[in-house]
């Protein structure tokens, strides 16, 4: 691209941002490439982190057919990504779901979505950091107790924070390295298992081996519970939009990056899961709990002497996932702080102009997950609750945007970005909403855990609690009234604060 085209593109991006109420001069540098943006979404989605965290549980609940849950979730989330693409093309502003909700519906809706999503990301970052610890230990051939797990989890958070503090260019590079590690971890491991360690033919993917027949709700209930592996696997594409102010021509490139994230992430996650299922020698041993770590066993057998190298690739994937999650969380916190919506907004809106990163928002995106990880030593259920809410909160946040987009359309919103769904807008929006609501219900559905009713309903209680705290704070503090950034202007003139 010539210098003149660069200038033209810069001017167009600056003009678009100014039309949305933000000055280009006091914001991010557009140093993220298209593939850096795809890598950010992909490493946030992280097929390795999602699949490795849930594989044993899902296989034990529903047997081999649970692999199809990843296909179903991929299709459902693709419809959501199309809606997000149209919205971000219209509003390419840092922070993702919060500014989108603000423009499509209004201030209160935006406050609640931002609150729910921040809490969900804190829980998710803590969960991935905690989940990385055993793999770090495996690299060195050791095992960790609870204290050691916490220390290693905090170490991964420190590394991610340093990478994020280094600026958009380093974040883009770290995400790209993470993408390479993820693809190695998914494609090389998956391909090797399929070629050299396949134990079954493809018919096993339609045979549950009797696993899950006695579950509440029969096999359908068991499959719905196991389907959480798919729902955990595909929600990184929102991060592409979180950094919309850091990529050139975001109106065209971010929607494309969202779709590319799902294409590549879907391929990697499905290859990994289907190859792992076909390589497991004894499904009953996994279902009974006799084999608690089927992936670890398989990789030990398949890779033998180079097992630590494989584990190192997986650790790189986990760290890059934490880095991308933290980047997304910091942009959301910064965006809300910039609009005056959060306690300490002036502090959270501080911007390091030399490195072009929101320093204080990044710090919060490290300290709060670290606190959750440390608190797990005192109260294990607290970590469980936050981890669980991480997924349901992200899905709720997504559906608040999908619903807001549908409402705005009905009220006359005409998307004006470079990516538009045209005649397909209503059917895609409705399918995305039905899928998302079904996913939220499935994630929240109380299932017997053996720990009593409080444990069975922990996720529902956590979700109600998070929403109630946010709602009460919003009404008491009138936080949603602060700032003068535009709101509810998608379908007509900007409305005054209620």
Number of C-alpha atoms within 10 A of each C-alpha: 5 7 8 9 10 12 11 12 14 16 13 14 21 19 15 21 17 13 11 16 13 17 13 17 10 11 17 23 20 19 18 22 17 19 18 25 30 31 35 37 33 35 34 35 27 32 33 25 26 22 23 20 19 17 22 22 20 27 27 23 26 29 29 25 21 29 29 18 19 24 15 14 23 24 16 20 24 21 22 26 26 21 27 28 31 24 29 30 26 24 26 30 27 28 26 29 28 29 30 30 30 24 26 27 24 24 27 21 20 28 24 22 27 27 25 25 28 23 20 27 27 26 27 24 31 29 24 23 25 26 20 25 23 19 22 24 19 19 17 11 11 10 13 15 8 10 12 14 23 21 17 20 27 23 16 23 26 17 14 24 21 14 22 26 20 13 20 25 20 17 26 25 18 25 29 21 18 29 28 17 23 30 25 18 24 26 19 16 19 23 17 15 24 20 10 10 19 17 17 14 9 12 10 15 18 13 13 19 15 12 21 23 17 11 17 12 12 11 19 14 19 23 26 20 22 26 27 23 26 28 25 25 27 28 26 28 32 28 32 35 34 29 27 27 24 25 24 22 21 28 26 19 24 31 28 20 25 25 21 19 29 25 14 16 30 24 17 22 31 24 20 26 24 21 24 27 27 20 23 21 16 11 21 16 14 21 20 12 13 10 17 15 14 24 19 16 12 17 18 15 12 17 15 11 10 11 17 20 13 22 22 19 19 25 28 23 29 31 26 31 33 29 30 32 25 29 30 29 28 30 27 29 28 30 26 26 21 20 19 21 25 24 12 10 20 15 15 24 22 16 19 16 14 9 16 20 24 25 23 20 27 24 16 18 26 25 17 17 27 24 13 22 26 20 15 18 15 10 11 11 14 18 21 17 18 26 24 22 30 25 24 25 27 25 22 21 23 28 23 23 28 30 19 22 28 22 15 21 18 12 12 12 16 15 22 14 17 16 21 20 15 10 8 9 17 16 12 19 22 16 15 25 23 13 19 25 15 12 24 18 11 18 23 20 15 16 17 13 11 8 8 9 12 11 18 17 16 19 22 20 16 16 21 11 12 18 17 13 12 18 15 11 13 19 12 9 12 12 17 22 18 15 14 10 15 20 22 23 16 27 19 12 10 13 12 11 13 8
